[in-house]
Amino acid sequence: MGENNTPDQHPPSNRARLRAAVVPVLALAVVLAGCLVAWNGQMKSSFGWFAYAPLSNDFISGSGMAFVTQGTQIGLPIAVAGLLVLAFWAGFRLGRRSRRRL
């Protein structure tokens, strides 16, 4: 206990400060990388088809259908992982802040 019956607070070390700054920056970089992978994968795909149904004398066209490309399938989970890290980091920081006030 310090003066006025308040608990002693140690200043955060340089390592803790560096970690507090690096984690959100890396998580944001992961989110951006995932979004870029998803966006670039989406732009490269071009797919078209049609089918003829001889019994009904009608044809089926694939216009208006959306296919999820492999780039989008890879990029979106990467972006979600980065968002999860950011959410965990924010909750951790808020929890530490509220614990210090007690």
Biopython code that builds the backbone (N, CA, C, O; Angstrom):
import numpy as np
from Bio.PDB.StructureBuilder import StructureBuilder

atoms = [
    (1, "MET", "N", (0.839, -1.178, 0.000)),
    (1, "MET", "CA", (0.000, 0.000, 0.000)),
    (1, "MET", "C", (0.886, 1.243, 0.000)),
    (1, "MET", "O", (1.914, 1.290, 0.674)),
    (2, "GLY", "N", (0.478, 2.220, -0.747)),
    (2, "GLY", "CA", (1.210, 3.468, -0.815)),
    (2, "GLY", "C", (0.573, 4.513, 0.090)),
    (2, "GLY", "O", (-0.120, 4.186, 1.053)),
    (3, "GLU", "N", (0.817, 5.744, -0.231)),
    (3, "GLU", "CA", (0.230, 6.821, 0.555)),
    (3, "GLU", "C", (-1.275, 6.845, 0.408)),
    (3, "GLU", "O", (-1.813, 6.442, -0.624)),
    (4, "ASN", "N", (-1.949, 7.313, 1.431)),
    (4, "ASN", "CA", (-3.412, 7.442, 1.441)),
    (4, "ASN", "C", (-4.112, 6.106, 1.189)),
    (4, "ASN", "O", (-5.201, 6.061, 0.617)),
    (5, "ASN", "N", (-3.481, 5.035, 1.618)),
    (5, "ASN", "CA", (-4.048, 3.685, 1.504)),
    (5, "ASN", "C", (-4.453, 3.327, 0.075)),
    (5, "ASN", "O", (-5.455, 2.641, -0.125)),
    (6, "THR", "N", (-3.702, 3.774, -0.904)),
    (6, "THR", "CA", (-3.953, 3.378, -2.292)),
    (6, "THR", "C", (-2.911, 2.350, -2.687)),
    (6, "THR", "O", (-1.756, 2.451, -2.274)),
    (7, "PRO", "N", (-3.295, 1.378, -3.468)),
    (7, "PRO", "CA", (-2.313, 0.370, -3.874)),
    (7, "PRO", "C", (-1.242, 0.992, -4.765)),
    (7, "PRO", "O", (-1.499, 1.902, -5.553)),
    (8, "ASP", "N", (-0.037, 0.462, -4.606)),
    (8, "ASP", "CA", (1.066, 0.935, -5.455)),
    (8, "ASP", "C", (0.810, 0.513, -6.897)),
    (8, "ASP", "O", (0.432, -0.626, -7.172)),
    (9, "GLN", "N", (1.020, 1.435, -7.791)),
    (9, "GLN", "CA", (0.879, 1.128, -9.196)),
    (9, "GLN", "C", (2.242, 1.240, -9.851)),
    (9, "GLN", "O", (2.915, 2.269, -9.782)),
    (10, "HIS", "N", (2.619, 0.158, -10.480)),
    (10, "HIS", "CA", (3.891, 0.153, -11.177)),
    (10, "HIS", "C", (3.662, 0.663, -12.587)),
    (10, "HIS", "O", (2.691, 0.272, -13.236)),
    (11, "PRO", "N", (4.535, 1.527, -13.071)),
    (11, "PRO", "CA", (4.375, 1.976, -14.457)),
    (11, "PRO", "C", (4.589, 0.803, -15.403)),
    (11, "PRO", "O", (5.427, -0.059, -15.140)),
    (12, "PRO", "N", (3.849, 0.762, -16.489)),
    (12, "PRO", "CA", (4.010, -0.350, -17.426)),
    (12, "PRO", "C", (5.400, -0.368, -18.040)),
    (12, "PRO", "O", (5.977, 0.679, -18.334)),
    (13, "SER", "N", (5.923, -1.553, -18.226)),
    (13, "SER", "CA", (7.258, -1.680, -18.801)),
    (13, "SER", "C", (7.214, -1.342, -20.291)),
    (13, "SER", "O", (6.152, -1.261, -20.907)),
    (14, "ASN", "N", (8.399, -1.151, -20.833)),
    (14, "ASN", "CA", (8.491, -0.862, -22.276)),
    (14, "ASN", "C", (7.969, -2.025, -23.099)),
    (14, "ASN", "O", (7.388, -1.826, -24.166)),
    (15, "ARG", "N", (8.173, -3.235, -22.607)),
    (15, "ARG", "CA", (7.689, -4.418, -23.311)),
    (15, "ARG", "C", (6.165, -4.434, -23.383)),
    (15, "ARG", "O", (5.587, -4.762, -24.419)),
    (16, "ALA", "N", (5.525, -4.081, -22.283)),
    (16, "ALA", "CA", (4.062, -4.059, -22.252)),
    (16, "ALA", "C", (3.522, -2.970, -23.174)),
    (16, "ALA", "O", (2.518, -3.171, -23.857)),
    (17, "ARG", "N", (4.183, -1.829, -23.193)),
    (17, "ARG", "CA", (3.755, -0.754, -24.090)),
    (17, "ARG", "C", (3.897, -1.167, -25.554)),
    (17, "ARG", "O", (3.019, -0.898, -26.373)),
    (18, "LEU", "N", (5.001, -1.817, -25.868)),
    (18, "LEU", "CA", (5.229, -2.266, -27.238)),
    (18, "LEU", "C", (4.186, -3.305, -27.635)),
    (18, "LEU", "O", (3.649, -3.256, -28.742)),
    (19, "ARG", "N", (3.900, -4.237, -26.742)),
    (19, "ARG", "CA", (2.900, -5.263, -27.027)),
    (19, "ARG", "C", (1.516, -4.646, -27.190)),
    (19, "ARG", "O", (0.738, -5.077, -28.041)),
    (20, "ALA", "N", (1.208, -3.640, -26.378)),
    (20, "ALA", "CA", (-0.096, -2.983, -26.473)),
    (20, "ALA", "C", (-0.252, -2.241, -27.794)),
    (20, "ALA", "O", (-1.374, -2.054, -28.265)),
    (21, "ALA", "N", (0.847, -1.819, -28.393)),
    (21, "ALA", "CA", (0.769, -1.106, -29.675)),
    (21, "ALA", "C", (0.859, -2.057, -30.868)),
    (21, "ALA", "O", (0.261, -1.793, -31.911)),
    (22, "VAL", "N", (1.592, -3.148, -30.727)),
    (22, "VAL", "CA", (1.836, -4.035, -31.855)),
    (22, "VAL", "C", (0.626, -4.926, -32.154)),
    (22, "VAL", "O", (0.311, -5.164, -33.320)),
    (23, "VAL", "N", (-0.045, -5.412, -31.129)),
    (23, "VAL", "CA", (-1.156, -6.353, -31.344)),
    (23, "VAL", "C", (-2.267, -5.740, -32.195)),
    (23, "VAL", "O", (-2.683, -6.369, -33.168)),
    (24, "PRO", "N", (-2.769, -4.540, -31.878)),
    (24, "PRO", "CA", (-3.841, -4.018, -32.738)),
    (24, "PRO", "C", (-3.365, -3.660, -34.146)),
    (24, "PRO", "O", (-4.130, -3.787, -35.102)),
    (25, "VAL", "N", (-2.131, -3.223, -34.286)),
    (25, "VAL", "CA", (-1.612, -2.889, -35.609)),
    (25, "VAL", "C", (-1.513, -4.152, -36.467)),
    (25, "VAL", "O", (-1.885, -4.141, -37.640)),
    (26, "LEU", "N", (-1.009, -5.239, -35.877)),
    (26, "LEU", "CA", (-0.927, -6.496, -36.627)),
    (26, "LEU", "C", (-2.318, -7.037, -36.954)),
    (26, "LEU", "O", (-2.534, -7.569, -38.043)),
    (27, "ALA", "N", (-3.256, -6.906, -36.028)),
    (27, "ALA", "CA", (-4.616, -7.381, -36.289)),
    (27, "ALA", "C", (-5.262, -6.580, -37.417)),
    (27, "ALA", "O", (-5.950, -7.149, -38.264)),
    (28, "LEU", "N", (-5.049, -5.276, -37.434)),
    (28, "LEU", "CA", (-5.580, -4.459, -38.528)),
    (28, "LEU", "C", (-4.937, -4.838, -39.860)),
    (28, "LEU", "O", (-5.600, -4.848, -40.898)),
    (29, "ALA", "N", (-3.643, -5.149, -39.823)),
    (29, "ALA", "CA", (-2.968, -5.572, -41.048)),
    (29, "ALA", "C", (-3.550, -6.896, -41.556)),
    (29, "ALA", "O", (-3.694, -7.087, -42.763)),
    (30, "VAL", "N", (-3.882, -7.801, -40.644)),
    (30, "VAL", "CA", (-4.479, -9.077, -41.037)),
    (30, "VAL", "C", (-5.862, -8.849, -41.642)),
    (30, "VAL", "O", (-6.217, -9.478, -42.639)),
    (31, "VAL", "N", (-6.644, -7.947, -41.037)),
    (31, "VAL", "CA", (-7.974, -7.638, -41.572)),
    (31, "VAL", "C", (-7.857, -7.061, -42.980)),
    (31, "VAL", "O", (-8.583, -7.472, -43.885)),
    (32, "LEU", "N", (-6.953, -6.116, -43.162)),
    (32, "LEU", "CA", (-6.771, -5.524, -44.486)),
    (32, "LEU", "C", (-6.280, -6.542, -45.507)),
    (32, "LEU", "O", (-6.734, -6.545, -46.652)),
    (33, "ALA", "N", (-5.355, -7.406, -45.097)),
    (33, "ALA", "CA", (-4.859, -8.432, -46.018)),
    (33, "ALA", "C", (-5.979, -9.389, -46.420)),
    (33, "ALA", "O", (-6.087, -9.766, -47.587)),
    (34, "GLY", "N", (-6.803, -9.777, -45.464)),
    (34, "GLY", "CA", (-7.923, -10.657, -45.786)),
    (34, "GLY", "C", (-8.911, -10.003, -46.728)),
    (34, "GLY", "O", (-9.414, -10.645, -47.650)),
    (35, "CYS", "N", (-9.191, -8.727, -46.503)),
    (35, "CYS", "CA", (-10.103, -8.010, -47.400)),
    (35, "CYS", "C", (-9.520, -7.879, -48.802)),
    (35, "CYS", "O", (-10.241, -8.014, -49.790)),
    (36, "LEU", "N", (-8.219, -7.618, -48.891)),
    (36, "LEU", "CA", (-7.580, -7.514, -50.203)),
    (36, "LEU", "C", (-7.591, -8.851, -50.941)),
    (36, "LEU", "O", (-7.834, -8.892, -52.147)),
    (37, "VAL", "N", (-7.330, -9.935, -50.227)),
    (37, "VAL", "CA", (-7.363, -11.257, -50.863)),
    (37, "VAL", "C", (-8.771, -11.561, -51.355)),
    (37, "VAL", "O", (-8.951, -12.065, -52.464)),
    (38, "ALA", "N", (-9.768, -11.256, -50.533)),
    (38, "ALA", "CA", (-11.159, -11.514, -50.930)),
    (38, "ALA", "C", (-11.549, -10.646, -52.121)),
    (38, "ALA", "O", (-12.221, -11.120, -53.037)),
    (39, "TRP", "N", (-11.138, -9.390, -52.120)),
    (39, "TRP", "CA", (-11.498, -8.474, -53.208)),
    (39, "TRP", "C", (-10.819, -8.868, -54.519)),
    (39, "TRP", "O", (-11.458, -8.887, -55.571)),
    (40, "ASN", "N", (-9.531, -9.182, -54.456)),
    (40, "ASN", "CA", (-8.798, -9.563, -55.669)),
    (40, "ASN", "C", (-9.288, -10.894, -56.222)),
    (40, "ASN", "O", (-9.334, -11.073, -57.439)),
    (41, "GLY", "N", (-9.647, -11.812, -55.367)),
    (41, "GLY", "CA", (-10.168, -13.086, -55.826)),
    (41, "GLY", "C", (-11.510, -12.924, -56.505)),
    (41, "GLY", "O", (-11.842, -13.678, -57.420)),
    (42, "GLN", "N", (-12.275, -11.957, -56.070)),
    (42, "GLN", "CA", (-13.595, -11.726, -56.635)),
    (42, "GLN", "C", (-13.494, -11.096, -58.020)),
    (42, "GLN", "O", (-14.312, -11.394, -58.891)),
    (43, "MET", "N", (-12.528, -10.249, -58.233)),
    (43, "MET", "CA", (-12.418, -9.524, -59.485)),
    (43, "MET", "C", (-11.949, -10.424, -60.637)),
    (43, "MET", "O", (-12.243, -10.128, -61.795)),
    (44, "LYS", "N", (-11.239, -11.498, -60.348)),
    (44, "LYS", "CA", (-10.651, -12.316, -61.397)),
    (44, "LYS", "C", (-11.606, -13.369, -61.942)),
    (44, "LYS", "O", (-11.332, -13.972, -62.979)),
    (45, "SER", "N", (-12.696, -13.593, -61.274)),
    (45, "SER", "CA", (-13.554, -14.692, -61.708)),
    (45, "SER", "C", (-14.554, -14.229, -62.756)),
    (45, "SER", "O", (-15.213, -13.200, -62.607)),
    (46, "SER", "N", (-14.644, -14.998, -63.792)),
    (46, "SER", "CA", (-15.691, -14.789, -64.773)),
    (46, "SER", "C", (-16.185, -16.171, -65.172)),
    (46, "SER", "O", (-15.410, -17.033, -65.587)),
    (47, "PHE", "N", (-17.452, -16.356, -65.040)),
    (47, "PHE", "CA", (-18.005, -17.675, -65.270)),
    (47, "PHE", "C", (-19.382, -17.511, -65.883)),
    (47, "PHE", "O", (-20.201, -16.747, -65.371)),
    (48, "GLY", "N", (-19.641, -18.198, -66.939)),
    (48, "GLY", "CA", (-20.949, -18.137, -67.558)),
    (48, "GLY", "C", (-21.340, -19.484, -68.119)),
    (48, "GLY", "O", (-20.494, -20.250, -68.581)),
    (49, "TRP", "N", (-22.607, -19.764, -68.078)),
    (49, "TRP", "CA", (-23.074, -21.029, -68.609)),
    (49, "TRP", "C", (-24.562, -20.922, -68.926)),
    (49, "TRP", "O", (-25.258, -20.008, -68.484)),
    (50, "PHE", "N", (-25.007, -21.872, -69.692)),
    (50, "PHE", "CA", (-26.438, -22.032, -69.905)),
    (50, "PHE", "C", (-26.694, -23.522, -70.134)),
    (50, "PHE", "O", (-25.785, -24.276, -70.481)),
    (51, "ALA", "N", (-27.908, -23.915, -69.939)),
    (51, "ALA", "CA", (-28.264, -25.313, -70.144)),
    (51, "ALA", "C", (-29.575, -25.369, -70.914)),
    (51, "ALA", "O", (-30.429, -24.490, -70.794)),
    (52, "TYR", "N", (-29.707, -26.402, -71.690)),
    (52, "TYR", "CA", (-30.926, -26.594, -72.463)),
    (52, "TYR", "C", (-31.671, -27.792, -71.898)),
    (52, "TYR", "O", (-31.104, -28.873, -71.743)),
    (53, "ALA", "N", (-32.912, -27.594, -71.599)),
    (53, "ALA", "CA", (-33.744, -28.685, -71.094)),
    (53, "ALA", "C", (-34.635, -29.155, -72.240)),
    (53, "ALA", "O", (-35.665, -28.534, -72.502)),
    (54, "PRO", "N", (-34.268, -30.227, -72.925)),
    (54, "PRO", "CA", (-34.989, -30.615, -74.136)),
    (54, "PRO", "C", (-36.434, -31.068, -73.892)),
    (54, "PRO", "O", (-37.273, -30.923, -74.780)),
    (55, "LEU", "N", (-36.730, -31.591, -72.757)),
    (55, "LEU", "CA", (-38.087, -32.077, -72.517)),
    (55, "LEU", "C", (-39.082, -30.945, -72.313)),
    (55, "LEU", "O", (-40.255, -31.081, -72.660)),
    (56, "SER", "N", (-38.630, -29.839, -71.760)),
    (56, "SER", "CA", (-39.561, -28.734, -71.513)),
    (56, "SER", "C", (-39.429, -27.633, -72.559)),
    (56, "SER", "O", (-40.136, -26.628, -72.485)),
    (57, "ASN", "N", (-38.521, -27.809, -73.547)),
    (57, "ASN", "CA", (-38.271, -26.805, -74.575)),
    (57, "ASN", "C", (-37.967, -25.430, -73.980)),
    (57, "ASN", "O", (-38.427, -24.407, -74.487)),
    (58, "ASP", "N", (-37.208, -25.423, -72.928)),
    (58, "ASP", "CA", (-36.843, -24.170, -72.248)),
    (58, "ASP", "C", (-35.350, -24.214, -71.961)),
    (58, "ASP", "O", (-34.748, -25.288, -71.950)),
    (59, "PHE", "N", (-34.766, -23.077, -71.735)),
    (59, "PHE", "CA", (-33.354, -23.049, -71.376)),
    (59, "PHE", "C", (-33.187, -22.373, -70.014)),
    (59, "PHE", "O", (-34.022, -21.576, -69.586)),
    (60, "ILE", "N", (-32.098, -22.711, -69.360)),
    (60, "ILE", "CA", (-31.783, -22.182, -68.039)),
    (60, "ILE", "C", (-30.521, -21.355, -68.184)),
    (60, "ILE", "O", (-29.521, -21.826, -68.724)),
    (61, "SER", "N", (-30.567, -20.152, -67.712)),
    (61, "SER", "CA", (-29.409, -19.264, -67.790)),
    (61, "SER", "C", (-28.896, -18.963, -66.389)),
    (61, "SER", "O", (-29.676, -18.832, -65.447)),
    (62, "GLY", "N", (-27.598, -18.857, -66.264)),
    (62, "GLY", "CA", (-26.994, -18.602, -64.961)),
    (62, "GLY", "C", (-26.789, -17.134, -64.663)),
    (62, "GLY", "O", (-26.064, -16.797, -63.727)),
    (63, "SER", "N", (-27.405, -16.251, -65.428)),
    (63, "SER", "CA", (-27.204, -14.829, -65.149)),
    (63, "SER", "C", (-27.890, -14.474, -63.838)),
    (63, "SER", "O", (-28.988, -14.942, -63.537)),
    (64, "GLY", "N", (-27.220, -13.646, -63.081)),
    (64, "GLY", "CA", (-27.750, -13.228, -61.789)),
    (64, "GLY", "C", (-27.329, -14.135, -60.643)),
    (64, "GLY", "O", (-27.636, -13.853, -59.485)),
    (65, "MET", "N", (-26.630, -15.220, -60.953)),
    (65, "MET", "CA", (-26.154, -16.107, -59.896)),
    (65, "MET", "C", (-24.784, -15.637, -59.444)),
    (65, "MET", "O", (-23.992, -15.143, -60.246)),
    (66, "ALA", "N", (-24.512, -15.789, -58.175)),
    (66, "ALA", "CA", (-23.222, -15.384, -57.639)),
    (66, "ALA", "C", (-22.486, -16.612, -57.126)),
    (66, "ALA", "O", (-23.033, -17.400, -56.355)),
    (67, "PHE", "N", (-21.264, -16.762, -57.555)),
    (67, "PHE", "CA", (-20.427, -17.844, -57.079)),
    (67, "PHE", "C", (-19.337, -17.255, -56.189)),
    (67, "PHE", "O", (-18.772, -16.207, -56.500)),
    (68, "VAL", "N", (-19.052, -17.921, -55.103)),
    (68, "VAL", "CA", (-18.000, -17.472, -54.195)),
    (68, "VAL", "C", (-16.695, -18.074, -54.678)),
    (68, "VAL", "O", (-16.546, -19.294, -54.749)),
    (69, "THR", "N", (-15.754, -17.205, -55.009)),
    (69, "THR", "CA", (-14.474, -17.677, -55.535)),
    (69, "THR", "C", (-13.588, -18.190, -54.408)),
    (69, "THR", "O", (-13.873, -17.974, -53.231)),
    (70, "GLN", "N", (-12.530, -18.860, -54.778)),
    (70, "GLN", "CA", (-11.595, -19.392, -53.796)),
    (70, "GLN", "C", (-10.893, -18.255, -53.051)),
    (70, "GLN", "O", (-10.626, -18.372, -51.855)),
    (71, "GLY", "N", (-10.594, -17.169, -53.743)),
    (71, "GLY", "CA", (-9.976, -16.027, -53.079)),
    (71, "GLY", "C", (-10.871, -15.441, -52.002)),
    (71, "GLY", "O", (-10.395, -15.053, -50.935)),
    (72, "THR", "N", (-12.164, -15.376, -52.279)),
    (72, "THR", "CA", (-13.111, -14.880, -51.283)),
    (72, "THR", "C", (-13.221, -15.861, -50.128)),
    (72, "THR", "O", (-13.307, -15.449, -48.971)),
    (73, "GLN", "N", (-13.219, -17.150, -50.427)),
    (73, "GLN", "CA", (-13.296, -18.160, -49.381)),
    (73, "GLN", "C", (-12.086, -18.136, -48.463)),
    (73, "GLN", "O", (-12.197, -18.480, -47.287)),
    (74, "ILE", "N", (-10.949, -17.742, -48.974)),
    (74, "ILE", "CA", (-9.738, -17.657, -48.162)),
    (74, "ILE", "C", (-9.654, -16.309, -47.453)),
    (74, "ILE", "O", (-9.286, -16.246, -46.280)),
    (75, "GLY", "N", (-9.994, -15.233, -48.157)),
    (75, "GLY", "CA", (-9.817, -13.887, -47.619)),
    (75, "GLY", "C", (-10.760, -13.538, -46.482)),
    (75, "GLY", "O", (-10.345, -12.908, -45.509)),
    (76, "LEU", "N", (-12.013, -13.932, -46.585)),
    (76, "LEU", "CA", (-12.969, -13.567, -45.546)),
    (76, "LEU", "C", (-12.660, -14.209, -44.190)),
    (76, "LEU", "O", (-12.747, -13.512, -43.179)),
    (77, "PRO", "N", (-12.308, -15.488, -44.111)),
    (77, "PRO", "CA", (-11.917, -16.023, -42.793)),
    (77, "PRO", "C", (-10.664, -15.360, -42.217)),
    (77, "PRO", "O", (-10.543, -15.220, -41.000)),
    (78, "ILE", "N", (-9.741, -14.956, -43.074)),
    (78, "ILE", "CA", (-8.558, -14.238, -42.588)),
    (78, "ILE", "C", (-8.978, -12.908, -41.967)),
    (78, "ILE", "O", (-8.502, -12.541, -40.893)),
    (79, "ALA", "N", (-9.867, -12.191, -42.644)),
    (79, "ALA", "CA", (-10.347, -10.920, -42.109)),
    (79, "ALA", "C", (-11.118, -11.125, -40.808)),
    (79, "ALA", "O", (-10.982, -10.329, -39.879)),
    (80, "VAL", "N", (-11.913, -12.164, -40.734)),
    (80, "VAL", "CA", (-12.669, -12.448, -39.509)),
    (80, "VAL", "C", (-11.719, -12.787, -38.361)),
    (80, "VAL", "O", (-11.960, -12.382, -37.223)),
    (81, "ALA", "N", (-10.652, -13.519, -38.642)),
    (81, "ALA", "CA", (-9.668, -13.833, -37.603)),
    (81, "ALA", "C", (-9.024, -12.553, -37.067)),
    (81, "ALA", "O", (-8.832, -12.413, -35.859)),
    (82, "GLY", "N", (-8.695, -11.629, -37.952)),
    (82, "GLY", "CA", (-8.144, -10.352, -37.506)),
    (82, "GLY", "C", (-9.130, -9.568, -36.660)),
    (82, "GLY", "O", (-8.741, -8.944, -35.672)),
    (83, "LEU", "N", (-10.403, -9.592, -37.034)),
    (83, "LEU", "CA", (-11.425, -8.906, -36.240)),
    (83, "LEU", "C", (-11.595, -9.559, -34.874)),
    (83, "LEU", "O", (-11.822, -8.869, -33.880)),
    (84, "LEU", "N", (-11.487, -10.884, -34.820)),
    (84, "LEU", "CA", (-11.570, -11.565, -33.521)),
    (84, "LEU", "C", (-10.407, -11.183, -32.614)),
    (84, "LEU", "O", (-10.594, -10.989, -31.413)),
    (85, "VAL", "N", (-9.218, -11.075, -33.176)),
    (85, "VAL", "CA", (-8.058, -10.649, -32.381)),
    (85, "VAL", "C", (-8.264, -9.227, -31.870)),
    (85, "VAL", "O", (-7.961, -8.931, -30.714)),
    (86, "LEU", "N", (-8.781, -8.342, -32.730)),
    (86, "LEU", "CA", (-9.062, -6.973, -32.291)),
    (86, "LEU", "C", (-10.108, -6.941, -31.173)),
    (86, "LEU", "O", (-9.961, -6.187, -30.211)),
    (87, "ALA", "N", (-11.148, -7.745, -31.293)),
    (87, "ALA", "CA", (-12.183, -7.785, -30.257)),
    (87, "ALA", "C", (-11.622, -8.316, -28.943)),
    (87, "ALA", "O", (-11.923, -7.780, -27.877)),
    (88, "PHE", "N", (-10.806, -9.369, -29.013)),
    (88, "PHE", "CA", (-10.186, -9.897, -27.811)),
    (88, "PHE", "C", (-9.286, -8.863, -27.165)),
    (88, "PHE", "O", (-9.312, -8.680, -25.948)),
    (89, "TRP", "N", (-8.484, -8.180, -27.988)),
    (89, "TRP", "CA", (-7.560, -7.182, -27.455)),
    (89, "TRP", "C", (-8.323, -6.034, -26.784)),
    (89, "TRP", "O", (-7.946, -5.585, -25.701)),
    (90, "ALA", "N", (-9.397, -5.561, -27.429)),
    (90, "ALA", "CA", (-10.181, -4.463, -26.846)),
    (90, "ALA", "C", (-10.818, -4.890, -25.526)),
    (90, "ALA", "O", (-10.809, -4.124, -24.562)),
    (91, "GLY", "N", (-11.366, -6.096, -25.470)),
    (91, "GLY", "CA", (-11.948, -6.586, -24.223)),
    (91, "GLY", "C", (-10.913, -6.749, -23.133)),
    (91, "GLY", "O", (-11.177, -6.436, -21.973)),
    (92, "PHE", "N", (-9.746, -7.231, -23.490)),
    (92, "PHE", "CA", (-8.666, -7.389, -22.526)),
    (92, "PHE", "C", (-8.238, -6.048, -21.953)),
    (92, "PHE", "O", (-8.051, -5.906, -20.744)),
    (93, "ARG", "N", (-8.083, -5.058, -22.842)),
    (93, "ARG", "CA", (-7.670, -3.727, -22.379)),
    (93, "ARG", "C", (-8.734, -3.078, -21.497)),
    (93, "ARG", "O", (-8.411, -2.458, -20.484)),
    (94, "LEU", "N", (-10.004, -3.221, -21.883)),
    (94, "LEU", "CA", (-11.077, -2.656, -21.057)),
    (94, "LEU", "C", (-11.157, -3.360, -19.704)),
    (94, "LEU", "O", (-11.415, -2.715, -18.688)),
    (95, "GLY", "N", (-10.941, -4.658, -19.679)),
    (95, "GLY", "CA", (-10.942, -5.389, -18.419)),
    (95, "GLY", "C", (-9.804, -4.974, -17.514)),
    (95, "GLY", "O", (-9.986, -4.848, -16.303)),
    (96, "ARG", "N", (-8.641, -4.763, -18.081)),
    (96, "ARG", "CA", (-7.512, -4.313, -17.255)),
    (96, "ARG", "C", (-7.756, -2.909, -16.714)),
    (96, "ARG", "O", (-7.402, -2.604, -15.575)),
    (97, "ARG", "N", (-8.362, -2.056, -17.537)),
    (97, "ARG", "CA", (-8.624, -0.687, -17.102)),
    (97, "ARG", "C", (-9.613, -0.676, -15.937)),
    (97, "ARG", "O", (-9.422, 0.062, -14.971)),
    (98, "SER", "N", (-10.664, -1.486, -16.020)),
    (98, "SER", "CA", (-11.671, -1.489, -14.952)),
    (98, "SER", "C", (-11.106, -2.141, -13.695)),
    (98, "SER", "O", (-11.502, -1.778, -12.588)),
    (99, "ARG", "N", (-10.192, -3.091, -13.841)),
    (99, "ARG", "CA", (-9.592, -3.735, -12.665)),
    (99, "ARG", "C", (-8.680, -2.756, -11.939)),
    (99, "ARG", "O", (-8.575, -2.813, -10.714)),
    (100, "ARG", "N", (-8.019, -1.861, -12.663)),
    (100, "ARG", "CA", (-7.146, -0.875, -12.021)),
    (100, "ARG", "C", (-7.921, 0.102, -11.162)),
    (100, "ARG", "O", (-7.407, 0.588, -10.155)),
    (101, "ARG", "N", (-9.160, 0.396, -11.551)),
    (101, "ARG", "CA", (-9.958, 1.374, -10.808)),
    (101, "ARG", "C", (-10.494, 0.816, -9.498)),
    (101, "ARG", "O", (-10.861, 1.576, -8.602)),
    (102, "LEU", "N", (-10.542, -0.507, -9.382)),
    (102, "LEU", "CA", (-11.079, -1.109, -8.140)),
    (102, "LEU", "C", (-10.167, -0.932, -6.981)),
    (102, "LEU", "O", (-10.477, -1.380, -5.877)),
]
sb = StructureBuilder()
sb.init_structure("model")
sb.init_model(0)
sb.init_chain("A")
sb.init_seg("    ")
for serial, (resi, resn, name, xyz) in enumerate(atoms, 1):
    if name == "N":
        sb.init_residue(resn, " ", resi, " ")
    sb.init_atom(name, np.array(xyz, "f"), 0.0, 1.0, " ", f" {name:<3s}", serial, name[0])
structure = sb.get_structure()
